[in-house]
Amino acid sequence: MAIQVLMPALSPTMTEGNLAKWHKKEGDTVSAGDVIAEIETDKATMEVEAVDEGILGKILVAEGSQGVKVNEVIAVLVGEGEKYEAGSASQKAQAAEQPKTVTAANVPDAKASAPKSLTLTPVAGNRPFASPLARRIAEQNNVDLSAIKGSGPNGRIVKADVENVKATGGKSSSAAKKSADTFSLLPDVELIPHTTMRKVIAKRLTEAKQQVPHFYLNMDIELDALLALRKQLNARDEKLKLSVNDFIIRACALALVEVPAANASWSDEGVHQYAWPDISVAVAIEGGLITPIIRAAHDKRLPTLSSEMKDLASRARAGKLKPEEFQGGTFSLSNLGMFGVKNFNAIINPPQGCILAVGAGEERPVVKNGSLAVATVMTATLSVDHRVVDGAVGAQFLGAFKKLLEDPLALVL
């Protein structure tokens, strides 16, 4: 008996995906648990395992196909000795439910019923195909119409073509066409098709910016004490390579424990306030970005957190994250400091209530005890969903975050 293989839903929000690759070919034996295909979702390329056994009788969706809807039949398994037949009983039943297709046999002849249209065609012989006005202007200015390429309908020479040749002294017959064609002024362009990831990013962030009432808070934070501590800790263990971002992730988590009202999200039924911080960390990958999650980040010491973040980022760039490793999260962090960006406003990732945007640490003049000094300063900007978090709560979070980074021993105790 034939078994249909359906396009799986690999995440709660997935509605379609790309069939990246088949690991089995028609005629191969398939056992439950075998990897049969790779599906590209909006976040990663994931392997799909068979849940039934049989012989791959027919592949209905070729590898490389894009925009395959969830639950669409992509292949058919058959039993030993069976063959896939396009007219099987189940398929005939499905066909019977489909509306009848209108064919040329049961509709009037299209040519007979279509209204006739008037088409301008060039006049036979050597007479150029031109409008009366274009002819008159050409005669008055001794312009040879046979040397002009028309830009009008069906190549007809129009007034603009003659005037363009007249203005250029009749040196180029193609100039009229080029000047009349706006697109000829543009450079060559390559159309890059949207990936599923790019479509989802565009849809979600457009919705976020349209539907979520953003407001922004920023604060400057001095990093000299943190940089000195990081250097000291890394020097003690050659295998330990803590990054500034590791300290920032932990500071986010501990600040959310101190100000739990900022660790929340919006729903129509009420505000969801989370018991602990799961930090979604933005990682740039080819064609977009993904946010792997450090779960319960407040409970993880810096070495553990650093190791986990490196592993997640590496597998994110390889497209090997599991859905539970990038879905969910209670608070987002986006750090563009490594690119030299001073500060920026990030767009909230719904349903989360906040995202923290971090810029580069740089030497800036500061005033200390009435005197001018130089310090390494980083600007952090908190984007806030005003439906969930009020300004005072956002300010309290930034204050706690700043205090932790400027007194970094609290991050390692």
WOZI-V16667 format. One line per field, one symbol per residue. ss: DSSP state (H for helix, E for strand, L for the rest). psi: psi as a letter, one per 20 degrees, with the letter a starting at -180 (. if undefined). burial: I if it has 24 or more other ideal C-beta (glycine too) atoms within 12 Angstrom, else O. A space follows every 50 residues. Layout:
ss->???
psi->???
burial->???
//
This chain:
ss->LLEEEELLLLLLLLLEEEEEEELLLLLLEELLLLEEEEEELLLLEEEEEL LLLEEEEEELLLLLEEEEELLLEEEEEELLLLLLLLLLHHHHHHHHHLLL LLLLLLLLLHHHHLLLLLLLLLLLLLLLLELHHHHHHHHHLLLLHHHLLL LLHHHLELHHHHHHHHHLLLLLLHHHHHHHLHHHHLLLLLLLLLLHHHHH HHHHHHHHHHHLLEEEEEEEEELHHHHHHHHHHHHHLLLLLLLHHHHHHH HHHHHHHHLHHHLEEELLLLEEELLLLLEEEEEEELLEEEEEEELLHHHL LHHHHHHHHHHHHHHHHLLLLLHHHHLLLLEEEEELHHHLLLLLLLLLLL LELEEEEELLLEEEEEEELLEEEEEEEEEEEEEEELLLLLHHHHHHHHHH HHHHHHLLHHHHL
psi->ppppoqoqoirhiphrrpngqpiqrpiqppqpiqohrppoaihrpqqpqq irqbpnhpohoqqipqkpqpjqpirpqrrpiqqpphkrghhhgghhiqqq pprihjqqpghhhpqqqpppqqpqbipqoqqgghgghgghjlpohijpoq japkjpprghgghghghjjkhohihggghhohiiiqrqqpooqprgghgg gggghggghhhpnqrppqppppjghghgggggghhhohiomprhhghggh hgghhhhhmhiimrrqrhhrpopqhrpooooppprpjbrqnqpoplhhjp rggggggggggggghghikjqqgiiipbqipqpoojhijjpgqroqpqnq jqiqppppaqpqpqpqppkjqprpqopppppoppoihgprghgghgghgh gggghimihhii.
burial->OIIIIIIIOIIOOIOIIIIIIIOIOOOIOIOOOIOIIIIIIIIIIIIIOI OIOIIIIIIIIOIOIOOIOOOOIIIIIIOOOOOIOOOOOOOOOOOOOOOO OOOOOOOOOOOOOOOOOOOOOOOOOOOIIIIOOIIOIIOOOOIOIOIIII IIOOOIIIIIIIIIIIOOOOOOIOIIIOOIOOOOOOOOOOOOOOIIIOII IOOIIOOIOOOIOIIIIIIIIIIIIIIOIIOOIOOOOOOOOIIIIIIIII IIIIIIIIIIIIIIIIOOOOOOOIOOIIIIIIIOIOIIIIIIIIIIIIOI OIOOIIOIIIOIIOIIOOIOIOIOIIIIIIIIIIIIIOOOOOIIIIIIII IIIIIIIIIIIIOOOOOOOOOOOOOIIIIIIIIIIOIIIOOOIIIIIIII IIIIIIOIOIIIO
//
